[in-house]
């Protein structure tokens, strides 16, 4: 089933929480992120406000630590 991943600039912690929830769901379902999701999340992370970037990485580390390697270049491996 084809799906569309929207790339967006996170404007709030709620949008970051939704992104982390999507990552967790895909990791649970597929055992990893597909390339489309990975690219979309990395792009959103690159263009996000620094506070939202920090929040995203903190929440991934807390909720889906097995996904941190997708974001290591952005500090996720710390």
TIMI-2910 file (N, C-alpha, C, CB; in pm, 1 decimal, decimal comma, always signed):
<rs>
+----------+----------+----------+----------+----------+----------+----------+----------+----------+----------+----------+----------+------+
!      n_x !      n_y !      n_z !     ca_x !     ca_y !     ca_z !      c_x !      c_y !      c_z !     cb_x !     cb_y !     cb_z ! resn !
+----------+----------+----------+----------+----------+----------+----------+----------+----------+----------+----------+----------+------+
!    +84,3 !   -117,6 !     +0,0 !     +0,0 !     +0,0 !     +0,0 !    +88,6 !   +123,6 !     +0,0 !    -95,8 !     +0,0 !   +121,4 !  Unk !
!    +73,4 !   +207,7 !    -97,8 !   +151,8 !   +330,5 !   -105,9 !   +102,8 !   +429,9 !     -1,9 !   +143,7 !   +391,6 !   -247,2 !  Unk !
!   +197,7 !   +506,1 !    +49,1 !   +161,1 !   +607,3 !   +146,3 !   +242,7 !   +731,3 !   +119,0 !   +182,6 !   +557,3 !   +290,9 !  Unk !
!   +195,9 !   +841,0 !   +170,1 !   +265,2 !   +966,8 !   +150,9 !   +313,5 !  +1016,3 !   +285,0 !   +174,6 !  +1071,0 !    +82,8 !  Unk !
!   +440,8 !  +1045,7 !   +292,5 !   +499,6 !  +1104,8 !   +411,9 !   +515,1 !  +1252,6 !   +382,8 !   +637,6 !  +1037,7 !   +450,2 !  Unk !
!   +452,5 !  +1334,6 !   +464,9 !   +466,0 !  +1477,2 !   +441,3 !   +587,1 !  +1529,9 !   +517,4 !   +337,8 !  +1552,4 !   +483,2 !  Unk !
!   +663,3 !  +1611,1 !   +449,2 !   +777,2 !  +1676,5 !   +511,2 !   +727,2 !  +1811,8 !   +557,6 !   +900,3 !  +1689,3 !   +412,5 !  Unk !
!   +749,1 !  +1838,1 !   +684,5 !   +702,3 !  +1965,2 !   +734,8 !   +801,0 !  +2022,8 !   +833,7 !   +566,0 !  +1950,3 !   +798,8 !  Unk !
!   +788,9 !  +2151,1 !   +852,3 !   +869,5 !  +2217,1 !   +954,2 !   +788,8 !  +2213,5 !  +1082,8 !   +907,3 !  +2364,8 !   +913,3 !  Unk !
!   +845,3 !  +2148,3 !  +1183,2 !   +775,5 !  +2140,8 !  +1310,5 !   +763,9 !  +2279,8 !  +1370,9 !   +848,0 !  +2045,5 !  +1407,3 !  Unk !
!   +642,4 !  +2313,9 !  +1411,1 !   +616,9 !  +2445,0 !  +1469,5 !   +585,0 !  +2435,9 !  +1618,0 !   +503,1 !  +2513,3 !  +1396,6 !  Unk !
!   +569,1 !  +2314,7 !  +1669,4 !   +531,4 !  +2299,1 !  +1810,1 !   +579,5 !  +2163,9 !  +1862,0 !   +377,8 !  +2312,4 !  +1828,0 !  Unk !
!   +582,1 !  +2152,7 !  +1993,7 !   +618,1 !  +2024,6 !  +2054,0 !   +515,0 !  +1917,9 !  +2018,9 !   +630,6 !  +2038,3 !  +2206,7 !  Unk !
!   +389,4 !  +1958,4 !  +1999,0 !   +285,5 !  +1861,6 !  +1961,4 !   +318,0 !  +1797,9 !  +1826,0 !   +146,6 !  +1930,2 !  +1956,3 !  Unk !
!   +369,0 !  +1877,5 !  +1732,1 !   +406,7 !  +1821,7 !  +1601,7 !   +525,8 !  +1727,6 !  +1615,1 !   +439,6 !  +1934,2 !  +1502,4 !  Unk !
!   +619,3 !  +1760,3 !  +1703,5 !   +732,0 !  +1671,3 !  +1730,0 !   +681,5 !  +1541,1 !  +1790,8 !   +834,6 !  +1738,9 !  +1823,8 !  Unk !
!   +589,3 !  +1550,6 !  +1885,9 !   +532,9 !  +1430,6 !  +1948,3 !   +465,7 !  +1341,8 !  +1844,2 !   +432,1 !  +1469,2 !  +2058,0 !  Unk !
!   +394,6 !  +1402,2 !  +1749,3 !   +331,8 !  +1324,5 !  +1641,8 !   +436,8 !  +1253,8 !  +1557,2 !   +245,3 !  +1415,4 !  +1553,0 !  Unk !
!   +547,0 !  +1321,7 !  +1528,2 !   +654,4 !  +1261,0 !  +1449,1 !   +713,9 !  +1141,5 !  +1523,4 !   +764,5 !  +1365,1 !  +1417,8 !  Unk !
!   +738,4 !  +1157,7 !  +1652,5 !   +795,4 !  +1048,1 !  +1731,3 !   +696,6 !   +931,2 !  +1737,3 !   +831,2 !  +1096,4 !  +1874,7 !  Unk !
!   +569,8 !   +961,0 !  +1750,3 !   +467,0 !   +856,5 !  +1751,3 !   +466,9 !   +780,8 !  +1617,7 !   +327,0 !   +918,1 !  +1778,7 !  Unk !
!   +480,3 !   +853,7 !  +1507,6 !   +486,2 !   +789,8 !  +1374,9 !   +609,7 !   +701,5 !  +1362,6 !   +486,4 !   +896,3 !  +1263,1 !  Unk !
!   +723,2 !   +749,2 !  +1412,7 !   +846,1 !   +670,0 !  +1409,5 !   +828,5 !   +542,3 !  +1490,3 !   +965,3 !   +751,5 !  +1463,6 !  Unk !
!   +774,2 !   +555,6 !  +1610,5 !   +753,5 !   +438,5 !  +1696,4 !   +661,8 !   +337,3 !  +1628,7 !   +694,5 !   +480,8 !  +1832,1 !  Unk !
!   +553,0 !   +385,1 !  +1571,1 !   +457,5 !   +295,3 !  +1504,9 !   +523,9 !   +220,8 !  +1390,0 !   +335,8 !   +374,2 !  +1453,3 !  Unk !
!   +602,0 !   +291,6 !  +1308,7 !   +667,8 !   +225,6 !  +1195,9 !   +775,7 !   +128,5 !  +1243,8 !   +729,0 !   +329,9 !  +1101,7 !  Unk !
!   +849,5 !   +166,5 !  +1345,4 !   +951,7 !    +76,1 !  +1400,8 !   +886,0 !    -50,5 !  +1455,3 !  +1033,2 !   +146,8 !  +1512,8 !  Unk !
!   +775,0 !    -35,2 !  +1526,5 !   +704,6 !   -151,8 !  +1581,7 !   +649,5 !   -240,7 !  +1471,0 !   +590,6 !   -106,9 !  +1673,7 !  Unk !
!   +595,5 !   -178,0 !  +1367,4 !   +530,9 !   -251,3 !  +1259,0 !   +631,5 !   -314,6 !  +1163,2 !   +438,8 !   -159,1 !  +1182,4 !  Unk !
!   +737,4 !   -238,2 !  +1128,6 !   +828,6 !   -280,5 !  +1021,9 !   +966,8 !   -321,0 !  +1071,1 !   +842,9 !   -170,5 !   +922,1 !  Unk !
!   +997,4 !   -290,1 !  +1196,2 !  +1129,7 !   -320,3 !  +1248,7 !  +1234,6 !   -217,0 !  +1210,4 !  +1173,0 !   -454,9 !  +1201,3 !  Unk !
!  +1194,2 !   -110,3 !  +1146,5 !  +1284,5 !     -3,3 !  +1104,9 !  +1207,0 !   +101,7 !  +1028,7 !  +1399,9 !    -58,3 !  +1018,8 !  Unk !
!  +1277,3 !   +205,9 !   +987,3 !  +1214,7 !   +310,8 !   +906,7 !  +1247,1 !   +287,2 !   +760,5 !  +1262,0 !   +451,8 !   +951,2 !  Unk !
!  +1147,0 !   +304,5 !   +674,9 !  +1178,4 !   +295,6 !   +532,7 !  +1249,4 !   +424,2 !   +490,6 !  +1049,1 !   +272,2 !   +447,4 !  Unk !
!  +1311,1 !   +421,8 !   +375,8 !  +1392,4 !   +535,4 !   +329,8 !  +1310,4 !   +664,0 !   +319,1 !  +1455,6 !   +503,4 !   +194,0 !  Unk !
!  +1186,2 !   +654,8 !   +275,7 !  +1102,4 !   +773,6 !   +261,1 !  +1077,6 !   +839,4 !   +396,7 !   +968,7 !   +737,2 !   +194,4 !  Unk !
!  +1043,7 !   +759,2 !   +496,0 !  +1021,1 !   +812,4 !   +630,0 !  +1150,6 !   +868,5 !   +687,0 !   +964,3 !   +703,6 !   +722,8 !  Unk !
!  +1258,0 !   +794,8 !   +671,1 !  +1387,2 !   +839,2 !   +722,9 !  +1425,3 !   +975,6 !   +664,7 !  +1496,1 !   +735,3 !   +690,9 !  Unk !
!  +1414,0 !   +990,0 !   +534,1 !  +1449,1 !  +1117,0 !   +469,1 !  +1358,9 !  +1230,7 !   +514,9 !  +1440,9 !  +1102,9 !   +317,4 !  Unk !
!  +1229,5 !  +1203,8 !   +525,6 !  +1135,4 !  +1307,4 !   +567,4 !  +1164,9 !  +1353,8 !   +709,9 !   +991,1 !  +1255,7 !   +557,3 !  Unk !
!  +1189,4 !  +1259,2 !   +799,7 !  +1216,5 !  +1295,4 !   +938,8 !  +1350,4 !  +1367,8 !   +950,8 !  +1215,7 !  +1170,2 !  +1028,2 !  Unk !
!  +1450,6 !  +1323,3 !   +877,1 !  +1580,1 !  +1390,8 !   +881,4 !  +1569,1 !  +1533,3 !   +828,8 !  +1683,8 !  +1312,7 !   +800,2 !  Unk !
!  +1490,5 !  +1552,5 !   +723,3 !  +1471,6 !  +1686,9 !   +669,1 !  +1400,8 !  +1776,1 !   +771,3 !  +1391,0 !  +1681,4 !   +537,4 !  Unk !
!  +1294,4 !  +1725,2 !   +830,5 !  +1222,9 !  +1803,3 !   +932,2 !  +1315,8 !  +1837,6 !  +1047,8 !  +1099,8 !  +1725,9 !   +984,0 !  Unk !
!  +1399,3 !  +1744,0 !  +1086,0 !  +1493,7 !  +1766,7 !  +1194,7 !  +1594,5 !  +1875,6 !  +1156,9 !  +1566,8 !  +1636,0 !  +1230,2 !  Unk !
!  +1644,4 !  +1872,6 !  +1033,2 !  +1743,5 !  +1972,5 !   +988,1 !  +1687,9 !  +2113,8 !   +987,4 !  +1793,2 !  +1937,9 !   +848,8 !  Unk !
!  +1561,2 !  +2130,0 !   +953,6 !  +1505,3 !  +2265,0 !   +939,6 !  +1431,1 !  +2312,4 !  +1063,8 !  +1412,2 !  +2269,6 !   +821,5 !  Unk !
!  +1425,1 !  +2229,5 !  +1165,9 !  +1350,4 !  +2264,7 !  +1286,7 !  +1424,4 !  +2367,7 !  +1371,1 !  +1323,1 !  +2140,2 !  +1369,7 !  Unk !
!  +1347,9 !  +2438,4 !  +1449,4 !  +1401,9 !  +2527,1 !  +1551,5 !  +1489,1 !  +2442,8 !  +1645,5 !  +1286,7 !  +2600,7 !  +1630,3 !  Unk !
!  +1602,1 !  +2496,5 !  +1692,0 !  +1691,7 !  +2417,7 !  +1778,5 !  +1623,7 !  +2358,8 !  +1903,0 !  +1806,8 !  +2503,9 !  +1822,2 !  Unk !
!  +1531,0 !  +2429,9 !  +1963,3 !  +1460,8 !  +2375,5 !  +2079,9 !  +1375,8 !  +2254,6 !  +2042,6 !  +1372,9 !  +2483,0 !  +2143,7 !  Unk !
!  +1313,0 !  +2259,5 !  +1925,0 !  +1232,4 !  +2145,8 !  +1880,5 !  +1321,5 !  +2029,4 !  +1838,3 !  +1140,8 !  +2187,2 !  +1764,2 !  Unk !
!  +1437,8 !  +2059,9 !  +1783,4 !  +1535,0 !  +1955,0 !  +1751,5 !  +1575,5 !  +1881,2 !  +1878,4 !  +1659,7 !  +2014,7 !  +1681,7 !  Unk !
!  +1608,4 !  +1957,5 !  +1982,1 !  +1645,7 !  +1896,0 !  +2110,0 !  +1531,6 !  +1812,7 !  +2166,2 !  +1686,7 !  +2003,4 !  +2211,4 !  Unk !
!  +1409,6 !  +1865,3 !  +2156,8 !  +1292,5 !  +1792,5 !  +2208,0 !  +1273,4 !  +1662,1 !  +2130,5 !  +1164,5 !  +1880,3 !  +2198,2 !  Unk !
!  +1287,3 !  +1669,4 !  +1998,3 !  +1273,0 !  +1550,8 !  +1914,5 !  +1374,0 !  +1443,1 !  +1954,8 !  +1290,7 !  +1587,6 !  +1766,4 !  Unk !
!  +1499,9 !  +1480,2 !  +1964,3 !  +1603,4 !  +1382,4 !  +1996,7 !  +1583,2 !  +1325,1 !  +2137,0 !  +1742,3 !  +1446,3 !  +1985,3 !  Unk !
!  +1542,0 !  +1407,9 !  +2229,6 !  +1514,2 !  +1360,5 !  +2366,4 !  +1400,3 !  +1259,1 !  +2365,5 !  +1478,8 !  +1479,4 !  +2459,6 !  Unk !
!  +1293,4 !  +1289,8 !  +2293,6 !  +1176,8 !  +1201,0 !  +2291,0 !  +1207,2 !  +1070,6 !  +2216,9 !  +1057,7 !  +1271,8 !  +2225,2 !  Unk !
!  +1284,2 !  +1077,8 !  +2109,8 !  +1323,3 !   +954,0 !  +2040,6 !  +1405,8 !   +868,1 !  +2135,9 !  +1404,3 !   +985,2 !  +1909,9 !  Unk !
!  +1500,3 !   +930,3 !  +2204,7 !  +1584,4 !   +855,3 !  +2298,8 !  +1500,3 !   +789,5 !  +2407,5 !  +1689,1 !   +947,6 !  +2362,6 !  Unk !
!  +1397,6 !   +857,6 !  +2455,8 !  +1311,2 !   +804,1 !  +2561,3 !  +1215,2 !   +696,9 !  +2510,0 !  +1232,2 !   +916,4 !  +2624,9 !  Unk !
!  +1155,9 !   +721,7 !  +2393,4 !  +1046,7 !   +636,5 !  +2346,5 !  +1087,4 !   +531,5 !  +2243,6 !   +940,2 !   +721,6 !  +2288,5 !  Unk !
!  +1187,3 !   +561,6 !  +2162,8 !  +1226,4 !   +470,8 !  +2054,5 !  +1378,7 !   +471,9 !  +2039,6 !  +1157,7 !   +511,4 !  +1920,3 !  Unk !
!  +1450,9 !   +434,4 !  +2143,6 !  +1596,9 !   +444,9 !  +2136,2 !  +1658,4 !   +365,4 !  +2021,0 !  +1656,9 !   +398,6 !  +2265,7 !  Unk !
!  +1591,3 !   +260,5 !  +1978,3 !  +1642,7 !   +181,4 !  +1866,3 !  +1640,0 !   +259,4 !  +1734,4 !  +1561,6 !    +53,1 !  +1851,9 !  Unk !
!  +1573,6 !   +374,6 !  +1731,6 !  +1568,4 !   +457,5 !  +1610,8 !  +1673,7 !   +567,9 !  +1611,2 !  +1430,6 !   +519,0 !  +1596,1 !  Unk !
!  +1747,8 !   +582,4 !  +1719,1 !  +1845,8 !   +691,6 !  +1727,7 !  +1948,7 !   +688,8 !  +1615,9 !  +1916,8 !   +686,0 !  +1860,2 !  Unk !
!  +1986,5 !   +570,8 !  +1570,8 !  +2090,4 !   +563,9 !  +1467,1 !  +2049,3 !   +634,0 !  +1337,7 !  +2124,0 !   +419,0 !  +1437,3 !  Unk !
!  +1918,6 !   +651,6 !  +1314,4 !  +1873,3 !   +723,3 !  +1195,2 !  +1906,4 !   +872,1 !  +1203,3 !  +1723,1 !   +704,4 !  +1176,2 !  Unk !
!  +1932,7 !   +920,8 !  +1325,2 !  +1949,9 !  +1064,0 !  +1347,0 !  +2084,6 !  +1097,6 !  +1409,1 !  +1839,3 !  +1116,4 !  +1434,7 !  Unk !
!  +2181,2 !  +1006,8 !  +1404,3 !  +2310,2 !  +1026,6 !  +1469,7 !  +2383,0 !  +1151,9 !  +1422,6 !  +2397,4 !   +906,9 !  +1446,6 !  Unk !
!  +2375,9 !  +1184,3 !  +1295,4 !  +2447,0 !  +1303,2 !  +1246,7 !  +2389,7 !  +1430,8 !  +1306,3 !  +2440,9 !  +1310,2 !  +1094,3 !  Unk !
!  +2270,3 !  +1420,4 !  +1365,6 !  +2207,2 !  +1536,6 !  +1427,4 !  +2218,4 !  +1531,5 !  +1579,0 !  +2060,8 !  +1545,6 !  +1386,2 !  Unk !
!  +2304,7 !  +1447,5 !  +1629,6 !  +2323,8 !  +1439,2 !  +1774,2 !  +2246,9 !  +1328,1 !  +1840,5 !  +2285,8 !  +1567,0 !  +1836,5 !  Unk !
!  +2178,1 !  +1246,7 !  +1763,6 !  +2096,2 !  +1140,9 !  +1821,9 !  +2175,3 !  +1029,5 !  +1886,2 !  +2008,6 !  +1083,6 !  +1718,4 !  Unk !
!  +2300,5 !  +1015,6 !  +1850,3 !  +2381,2 !   +909,7 !  +1906,8 !  +2443,5 !   +944,7 !  +2039,7 !  +2486,9 !   +872,5 !  +1812,2 !  Unk !
!  +2417,8 !  +1060,4 !  +2089,2 !  +2478,7 !  +1105,4 !  +2214,3 !  +2418,7 !  +1036,4 !  +2333,0 !  +2464,2 !  +1254,2 !  +2229,9 !  Unk !
+----------+----------+----------+----------+----------+----------+----------+----------+----------+----------+----------+----------+------+
</rs>
